Amino acid sequence: MAKILQIIPSLDKINGGVERGTLDVARRLITDGFESCILSSGGEMSEKYKYIGVENYNLNLKKKGFLKFFILKNKIKNLLTQINPDIVHIRSRWPAFCFNEIVKSLKIPLVTTFHGTYSGNNFFPKRKYNGVMTKGDKVITISKFIDDHVRFYFPDCKSRLVQINRGIDTSYFDIESVSEKRKEKILSKFSISEKSHIFLLPARITSWKGHITVVEASKIILKKEPSLNFVFLFVGSEDGKQRFTNLLKTKINRLDLQGRFIFCGNLNDMPAVYSIADIIVSASVEPEAFGRISAEASSMTKPVISSNHGGSREIIENEITGWLVEPSNPEQLAEKIINVLKLSQEKKDLIGTNARRRVKEKFGLEEMLKKTMSVYEDLLSTKKNLNN
Protein backbone atom coordinates (compact mmCIF):
# COMPACT_ATOMS: atom_id res chain seq x y z
CA MET A 1 0.00 0.00 0.00
CA ALA A 2 1.58 3.30 -1.12
CA LYS A 3 1.97 6.08 1.44
CA ILE A 4 1.41 9.74 0.46
CA LEU A 5 2.70 12.51 2.71
CA GLN A 6 1.26 16.01 2.32
CA ILE A 7 3.16 18.92 3.90
CA ILE A 8 1.50 22.21 4.85
CA PRO A 9 2.55 24.94 7.34
CA SER A 10 -0.49 24.48 9.60
CA LEU A 11 -4.05 23.23 9.78
CA ASP A 12 -5.54 25.96 11.94
CA LYS A 13 -7.62 27.82 9.33
CA ILE A 14 -11.13 26.41 9.38
CA ASN A 15 -12.11 27.86 6.01
CA GLY A 16 -8.73 28.16 4.31
CA GLY A 17 -8.66 26.86 0.75
CA VAL A 18 -5.22 25.24 1.01
CA GLU A 19 -6.10 23.56 4.29
CA ARG A 20 -9.44 22.30 3.04
CA GLY A 21 -7.90 20.94 -0.17
CA THR A 22 -5.22 19.11 1.84
CA LEU A 23 -7.85 17.45 4.01
CA ASP A 24 -10.06 16.55 1.02
CA VAL A 25 -7.13 14.78 -0.62
CA ALA A 26 -6.11 13.10 2.66
CA ARG A 27 -9.61 11.63 3.01
CA ARG A 28 -9.74 10.50 -0.62
CA LEU A 29 -6.39 8.73 -0.30
CA ILE A 30 -7.80 6.55 2.48
CA THR A 31 -10.93 5.81 0.41
CA ASP A 32 -8.75 4.77 -2.55
CA GLY A 33 -6.64 2.40 -0.46
CA PHE A 34 -3.54 4.54 0.13
CA GLU A 35 -1.86 5.36 3.42
CA SER A 36 -2.42 9.07 4.06
CA CYS A 37 -0.22 11.34 6.21
CA ILE A 38 -0.02 15.07 6.85
CA LEU A 39 2.97 16.94 8.29
CA SER A 40 2.22 20.41 9.68
CA SER A 41 2.52 22.62 12.74
CA GLY A 42 -0.84 21.22 13.85
CA GLY A 43 -4.01 23.23 14.41
CA GLU A 44 -7.67 22.74 15.16
CA MET A 45 -8.25 20.74 11.96
CA SER A 46 -5.22 18.47 12.24
CA GLU A 47 -7.16 15.56 13.76
CA LYS A 48 -10.23 15.92 11.53
CA TYR A 49 -9.77 12.61 9.69
CA LYS A 50 -7.78 10.70 12.29
CA TYR A 51 -10.81 8.44 12.80
CA ILE A 52 -10.55 7.09 9.24
CA GLY A 53 -6.80 6.55 9.42
CA VAL A 54 -5.15 9.85 8.35
CA GLU A 55 -1.89 10.12 10.31
CA ASN A 56 -0.65 13.50 11.52
CA TYR A 57 2.93 14.47 12.28
CA ASN A 58 3.84 17.75 13.96
CA LEU A 59 6.80 19.98 13.20
CA ASN A 60 6.92 23.73 13.73
CA LEU A 61 6.79 25.03 10.16
CA LYS A 62 5.41 28.48 10.97
CA LYS A 63 8.66 30.22 11.91
CA LYS A 64 10.92 31.11 9.00
CA GLY A 65 14.58 32.08 8.70
CA PHE A 66 17.96 30.54 7.91
CA LEU A 67 18.68 29.71 11.55
CA LYS A 68 15.34 27.92 11.75
CA PHE A 69 16.17 26.08 8.53
CA PHE A 70 19.42 24.68 9.93
CA ILE A 71 17.67 23.67 13.16
CA LEU A 72 14.96 21.91 11.14
CA LYS A 73 17.25 20.20 8.66
CA ASN A 74 18.14 17.11 10.72
CA LYS A 75 14.62 16.83 12.12
CA ILE A 76 13.23 16.86 8.59
CA LYS A 77 15.53 14.10 7.36
CA ASN A 78 14.82 11.95 10.41
CA LEU A 79 11.07 12.47 10.04
CA LEU A 80 11.09 11.53 6.36
CA THR A 81 13.09 8.40 7.16
CA GLN A 82 10.61 7.54 9.92
CA ILE A 83 7.49 8.16 7.80
CA ASN A 84 9.07 6.57 4.70
CA PRO A 85 6.55 7.99 2.18
CA ASP A 86 6.29 6.84 -1.43
CA ILE A 87 5.36 10.40 -2.54
CA VAL A 88 5.75 13.78 -0.85
CA HIS A 89 3.31 16.56 -1.78
CA ILE A 90 4.34 20.06 -0.61
CA ARG A 91 1.82 22.91 -0.66
CA SER A 92 3.72 25.99 0.55
CA ARG A 93 6.99 27.83 -0.06
CA TRP A 94 8.70 27.59 3.32
CA PRO A 95 8.25 23.79 3.61
CA ALA A 96 9.35 23.49 -0.04
CA PHE A 97 12.46 25.55 0.69
CA CYS A 98 13.25 23.30 3.67
CA PHE A 99 12.24 19.92 2.22
CA ASN A 100 12.75 19.87 -1.58
CA GLU A 101 16.41 18.91 -1.72
CA ILE A 102 16.13 16.41 1.13
CA VAL A 103 13.17 14.70 -0.55
CA LYS A 104 15.09 14.46 -3.81
CA SER A 105 18.22 13.14 -2.07
CA LEU A 106 16.07 10.31 -0.70
CA LYS A 107 14.80 9.63 -4.24
CA ILE A 108 11.17 10.20 -3.25
CA PRO A 109 8.90 11.55 -6.02
CA LEU A 110 7.91 15.15 -5.25
CA VAL A 111 4.67 16.97 -6.04
CA THR A 112 4.28 20.69 -5.41
CA THR A 113 1.13 22.78 -5.68
CA PHE A 114 1.40 26.41 -6.78
CA HIS A 115 -1.40 28.00 -4.73
CA GLY A 116 -0.81 31.73 -5.34
CA THR A 117 0.87 34.39 -7.45
CA TYR A 118 3.52 35.01 -4.75
CA SER A 119 4.57 38.63 -5.15
CA GLY A 120 8.08 39.88 -5.89
CA ASN A 121 8.93 37.92 -9.04
CA ASN A 122 10.73 40.94 -10.51
CA PHE A 123 13.16 40.88 -7.56
CA PHE A 124 15.68 38.05 -8.08
CA PRO A 125 16.02 36.75 -4.48
CA LYS A 126 12.24 36.68 -4.03
CA ARG A 127 11.75 35.06 -7.43
CA LYS A 128 14.29 32.42 -6.45
CA TYR A 129 12.35 31.74 -3.26
CA ASN A 130 9.02 31.60 -5.12
CA GLY A 131 10.64 29.22 -7.60
CA VAL A 132 10.93 26.45 -5.00
CA MET A 133 7.29 25.69 -5.79
CA THR A 134 8.25 24.73 -9.35
CA LYS A 135 10.78 22.04 -8.40
CA GLY A 136 8.36 19.12 -8.10
CA ASP A 137 8.44 16.17 -10.46
CA LYS A 138 4.87 17.33 -11.04
CA VAL A 139 3.75 20.92 -10.37
CA ILE A 140 0.02 21.37 -9.86
CA THR A 141 -1.47 24.77 -10.72
CA ILE A 142 -4.87 25.50 -9.19
CA SER A 143 -6.46 27.54 -12.01
CA LYS A 144 -5.78 28.72 -15.54
CA PHE A 145 -4.83 32.11 -14.09
CA ILE A 146 -2.11 30.51 -11.95
CA ASP A 147 -1.04 28.19 -14.75
CA ASP A 148 -0.48 31.18 -17.06
CA HIS A 149 1.36 33.00 -14.26
CA VAL A 150 3.76 30.08 -13.69
CA ARG A 151 4.38 29.62 -17.41
CA PHE A 152 5.30 33.29 -17.72
CA TYR A 153 7.66 33.58 -14.72
CA PHE A 154 9.02 30.01 -14.59
CA PRO A 155 9.02 28.69 -18.19
CA ASP A 156 11.57 25.96 -17.40
CA CYS A 157 8.92 23.91 -15.60
CA LYS A 158 6.27 23.93 -18.36
CA SER A 159 6.67 20.22 -19.11
CA ARG A 160 5.92 19.32 -15.48
CA LEU A 161 2.82 21.48 -15.03
CA VAL A 162 -0.58 19.92 -14.39
CA GLN A 163 -3.55 22.29 -14.14
CA ILE A 164 -6.10 20.97 -11.63
CA ASN A 165 -8.83 23.44 -10.74
CA ARG A 166 -9.65 23.60 -7.04
CA GLY A 167 -12.72 21.57 -6.20
CA ILE A 168 -15.90 22.57 -4.38
CA ASP A 169 -17.97 19.97 -2.54
CA THR A 170 -21.32 20.83 -4.11
CA SER A 171 -23.16 18.36 -1.89
CA TYR A 172 -21.88 20.26 1.16
CA PHE A 173 -22.38 23.69 -0.38
CA ASP A 174 -25.99 23.04 -1.30
CA ILE A 175 -28.73 25.41 -0.17
CA GLU A 176 -31.25 22.56 -0.15
CA SER A 177 -29.32 20.83 2.63
CA VAL A 178 -29.39 23.81 5.04
CA SER A 179 -32.18 23.56 7.61
CA GLU A 180 -34.07 26.53 9.03
CA LYS A 181 -32.62 25.67 12.43
CA ARG A 182 -29.06 26.15 11.13
CA LYS A 183 -29.99 29.52 9.62
CA GLU A 184 -31.72 30.66 12.81
CA LYS A 185 -28.64 29.70 14.83
CA ILE A 186 -26.47 32.13 12.83
CA LEU A 187 -29.07 34.93 12.93
CA SER A 188 -29.51 34.49 16.67
CA LYS A 189 -25.77 34.29 17.39
CA PHE A 190 -25.22 37.77 15.92
CA SER A 191 -28.66 39.23 16.77
CA ILE A 192 -29.46 39.95 13.12
CA SER A 193 -32.96 41.21 12.43
CA GLU A 194 -34.97 39.24 9.86
CA LYS A 195 -35.85 42.59 8.30
CA SER A 196 -32.23 43.37 7.47
CA HIS A 197 -30.70 42.72 4.08
CA ILE A 198 -27.57 40.67 4.72
CA PHE A 199 -24.44 41.20 2.64
CA LEU A 200 -21.50 38.87 3.18
CA LEU A 201 -17.73 39.12 2.70
CA PRO A 202 -16.25 35.76 3.78
CA ALA A 203 -12.49 36.32 3.83
CA ARG A 204 -9.53 36.74 6.16
CA ILE A 205 -9.37 40.23 7.65
CA THR A 206 -6.40 41.42 5.64
CA SER A 207 -5.79 44.43 3.41
CA TRP A 208 -5.89 42.71 0.01
CA LYS A 209 -9.29 41.03 0.50
CA GLY A 210 -11.14 44.29 -0.14
CA HIS A 211 -12.68 45.14 3.22
CA ILE A 212 -11.85 48.84 2.82
CA THR A 213 -13.56 48.88 -0.58
CA VAL A 214 -16.65 47.28 0.97
CA VAL A 215 -16.76 49.85 3.81
CA GLU A 216 -16.50 52.73 1.33
CA ALA A 217 -19.14 51.14 -0.91
CA SER A 218 -21.48 50.85 2.08
CA LYS A 219 -21.30 54.60 2.67
CA ILE A 220 -22.21 55.19 -0.99
CA ILE A 221 -25.12 52.73 -0.74
CA LEU A 222 -26.54 54.69 2.20
CA LYS A 223 -26.22 57.98 0.30
CA LYS A 224 -28.12 56.52 -2.65
CA GLU A 225 -30.59 54.45 -0.63
CA PRO A 226 -30.82 56.10 2.82
CA SER A 227 -33.77 53.95 3.93
CA LEU A 228 -32.10 50.63 3.03
CA ASN A 229 -31.78 48.41 6.08
CA PHE A 230 -28.66 46.27 5.65
CA VAL A 231 -25.81 44.73 7.57
CA PHE A 232 -22.46 43.48 6.26
CA LEU A 233 -20.98 40.32 7.77
CA PHE A 234 -17.19 40.01 7.77
CA VAL A 235 -16.58 36.28 8.27
CA GLY A 236 -12.94 35.31 8.66
CA SER A 237 -10.03 35.38 11.06
CA GLU A 238 -7.71 38.32 11.66
CA ASP A 239 -4.79 36.06 10.77
CA GLY A 240 -2.59 37.92 13.27
CA LYS A 241 -3.32 41.30 11.67
CA GLN A 242 -5.02 43.14 14.56
CA ARG A 243 -3.55 46.42 13.31
CA PHE A 244 -5.54 46.21 10.06
CA THR A 245 -8.72 45.29 11.96
CA ASN A 246 -8.28 48.39 14.12
CA LEU A 247 -7.77 50.52 11.01
CA LEU A 248 -10.93 49.04 9.51
CA LYS A 249 -12.99 49.74 12.62
CA THR A 250 -11.65 53.29 12.79
CA LYS A 251 -12.77 53.88 9.20
CA ILE A 252 -16.22 52.44 9.94
CA ASN A 253 -16.60 54.85 12.87
CA ARG A 254 -15.29 57.80 10.86
CA LEU A 255 -17.86 57.15 8.13
CA ASP A 256 -20.61 56.85 10.76
CA LEU A 257 -21.34 53.23 9.80
CA GLN A 258 -21.55 51.79 13.32
CA GLY A 259 -24.00 48.93 13.46
CA ARG A 260 -23.65 48.18 9.75
CA PHE A 261 -20.80 45.70 10.17
CA ILE A 262 -20.43 42.53 12.22
CA PHE A 263 -16.99 40.98 12.66
CA CYS A 264 -17.88 37.30 13.00
CA GLY A 265 -14.46 35.65 13.11
CA ASN A 266 -14.19 32.14 11.69
CA LEU A 267 -17.45 30.20 11.51
CA ASN A 268 -17.69 26.44 11.03
CA ASP A 269 -21.05 26.22 9.25
CA MET A 270 -20.31 28.19 6.09
CA PRO A 271 -23.24 26.74 4.06
CA ALA A 272 -25.60 28.20 6.70
CA VAL A 273 -23.76 31.53 6.58
CA TYR A 274 -24.05 31.69 2.79
CA SER A 275 -27.71 30.70 2.96
CA ILE A 276 -28.77 33.72 5.08
CA ALA A 277 -27.05 36.23 2.79
CA ASP A 278 -28.86 38.25 0.12
CA ILE A 279 -25.60 38.97 -1.71
CA ILE A 280 -22.07 37.56 -1.35
CA VAL A 281 -19.16 39.83 -2.22
CA SER A 282 -15.59 38.86 -3.16
CA ALA A 283 -13.91 42.26 -3.31
CA SER A 284 -10.22 41.32 -3.47
CA VAL A 285 -8.00 44.18 -4.61
CA GLU A 286 -5.34 41.70 -5.75
CA PRO A 287 -6.16 38.71 -8.00
CA GLU A 288 -7.49 35.58 -6.33
CA ALA A 289 -5.50 32.51 -7.31
CA PHE A 290 -8.70 30.50 -7.62
CA GLY A 291 -11.72 32.34 -6.21
CA ARG A 292 -13.09 29.95 -3.61
CA ILE A 293 -15.64 32.48 -2.29
CA SER A 294 -17.10 32.91 -5.76
CA ALA A 295 -17.23 29.15 -6.29
CA GLU A 296 -18.80 28.34 -2.92
CA ALA A 297 -21.39 31.11 -3.23
CA SER A 298 -22.20 29.94 -6.75
CA SER A 299 -22.63 26.38 -5.55
CA MET A 300 -25.14 27.75 -3.01
CA THR A 301 -27.04 29.47 -5.93
CA LYS A 302 -26.53 32.81 -4.20
CA PRO A 303 -26.02 36.16 -6.00
CA VAL A 304 -22.27 36.79 -6.01
CA ILE A 305 -20.37 39.94 -7.00
CA SER A 306 -16.63 39.46 -7.57
CA SER A 307 -13.64 41.55 -8.55
CA ASN A 308 -12.92 41.34 -12.26
CA HIS A 309 -9.47 39.73 -12.15
CA GLY A 310 -7.64 36.54 -11.28
CA GLY A 311 -9.28 33.16 -10.84
CA SER A 312 -12.70 34.70 -10.10
CA ARG A 313 -13.10 35.46 -13.81
CA GLU A 314 -12.97 31.72 -14.55
CA ILE A 315 -15.88 31.10 -12.20
CA ILE A 316 -18.09 34.15 -12.75
CA GLU A 317 -19.49 34.83 -16.20
CA ASN A 318 -20.70 38.41 -15.94
CA GLU A 319 -24.53 38.63 -15.72
CA ILE A 320 -24.79 34.89 -16.46
CA THR A 321 -23.52 33.24 -13.28
CA GLY A 322 -22.89 36.39 -11.24
CA TRP A 323 -21.48 39.88 -11.62
CA LEU A 324 -17.98 41.28 -12.06
CA VAL A 325 -16.85 44.73 -10.92
CA GLU A 326 -13.52 46.51 -11.17
CA PRO A 327 -11.32 45.97 -8.11
CA SER A 328 -10.86 48.88 -5.65
CA ASN A 329 -13.89 50.65 -7.11
CA PRO A 330 -16.38 51.29 -4.27
CA GLU A 331 -18.72 53.33 -6.51
CA GLN A 332 -19.14 50.47 -8.97
CA LEU A 333 -19.51 47.92 -6.18
CA ALA A 334 -22.18 50.01 -4.44
CA GLU A 335 -24.12 50.48 -7.65
CA LYS A 336 -23.94 46.74 -8.43
CA ILE A 337 -25.14 45.75 -4.95
CA ILE A 338 -28.14 48.08 -5.27
CA ASN A 339 -28.95 46.82 -8.78
CA VAL A 340 -28.71 43.14 -7.81
CA LEU A 341 -30.84 43.73 -4.75
CA LYS A 342 -33.58 45.20 -6.94
CA LEU A 343 -33.59 42.34 -9.46
CA SER A 344 -36.64 40.10 -9.57
CA GLN A 345 -36.36 36.85 -7.64
CA GLU A 346 -36.90 35.01 -10.92
CA LYS A 347 -33.80 36.64 -12.43
CA LYS A 348 -31.69 35.94 -9.32
CA ASP A 349 -32.86 32.33 -9.28
CA LEU A 350 -31.92 31.89 -12.95
CA ILE A 351 -28.41 33.25 -12.38
CA GLY A 352 -28.06 31.10 -9.24
CA THR A 353 -29.06 27.98 -11.16
CA ASN A 354 -26.57 28.81 -13.93
CA ALA A 355 -23.85 29.40 -11.35
CA ARG A 356 -24.34 26.09 -9.54
CA ARG A 357 -24.40 24.20 -12.85
CA ARG A 358 -21.11 25.80 -13.89
CA VAL A 359 -19.41 24.94 -10.59
CA LYS A 360 -20.60 21.34 -10.77
CA GLU A 361 -19.34 20.99 -14.34
CA LYS A 362 -15.95 22.74 -14.02
CA PHE A 363 -15.02 23.09 -10.35
CA GLY A 364 -16.45 20.01 -8.62
CA LEU A 365 -14.52 18.33 -5.84
CA GLU A 366 -14.71 14.88 -7.45
CA GLU A 367 -12.93 16.10 -10.60
CA MET A 368 -10.14 17.68 -8.54
CA LEU A 369 -9.65 14.52 -6.49
CA LYS A 370 -9.65 12.22 -9.54
CA LYS A 371 -6.99 14.32 -11.28
CA THR A 372 -4.85 14.53 -8.13
CA MET A 373 -5.00 10.75 -7.64
CA SER A 374 -3.96 10.38 -11.28
CA VAL A 375 -0.84 12.50 -10.64
CA TYR A 376 0.12 10.26 -7.71
CA GLU A 377 -0.52 7.06 -9.66
CA ASP A 378 1.58 8.29 -12.61
CA LEU A 379 4.52 9.05 -10.30
CA LEU A 380 4.19 5.71 -8.50
CA SER A 381 4.16 3.91 -11.85
CA THR A 382 7.26 5.80 -13.02
CA LYS A 383 9.03 5.05 -9.74
CA LYS A 384 8.21 1.36 -10.03
CA ASN A 385 9.53 1.19 -13.60
CA LEU A 386 12.77 2.93 -12.59
CA ASN A 387 13.28 0.47 -9.74
CA ASN A 388 12.79 -2.60 -11.96
Sequence and secondary structure as in RCSB ss.txt:
>XXXX:A:sequence
MAKILQIIPSLDKINGGVERGTLDVARRLITDGFESCILSSGGEMSEKYKYIGVENYNLNLKKKGFLKFFILKNK
IKNLLTQINPDIVHIRSRWPAFCFNEIVKSLKIPLVTTFHGTYSGNNFFPKRKYNGVMTKGDKVITISKFIDDHV
RFYFPDCKSRLVQINRGIDTSYFDIESVSEKRKEKILSKFSISEKSHIFLLPARITSWKGHITVVEASKIILKKE
PSLNFVFLFVGSEDGKQRFTNLLKTKINRLDLQGRFIFCGNLNDMPAVYSIADIIVSASVEPEAFGRISAEASSM
TKPVISSNHGGSREIIENEITGWLVEPSNPEQLAEKIINVLKLSQEKKDLIGTNARRRVKEKFGLEEMLKKTMSV
YEDLLSTKKNLNN
>XXXX:A:secstr
  EEEEE S    TT HHHHHHHHHHHHHHHTT EEEEEES  TTTTTTGGGT EEEE   S  SHHHHHHHHHH
HHHHHHHH  SEEEE SHHHHHHHHHHHHHTT  EEEEE S  S TTSHHHHHHHGGGG SSEEEESSHHHHHHH
HHH GGGGGGEEE    B TTTS GGG  HHHHHHHHHHTT  TTSEEEEEES SSGGG HHHHHHHHHHHHHH 
TT  EEEEEES  TT HHHHHHHHHHHHHTT TTSEEEEE  S HHHHHHH SEEEE  SS  SS HHHHHHHHT
T  EEEESSTTHHHH  BTTTBEEE TT HHHHHHHHHHHHHS HHHHHHHHHHHHHHHHHHSBHHHHHHHHHHH
HHHHHHHHHHHH 
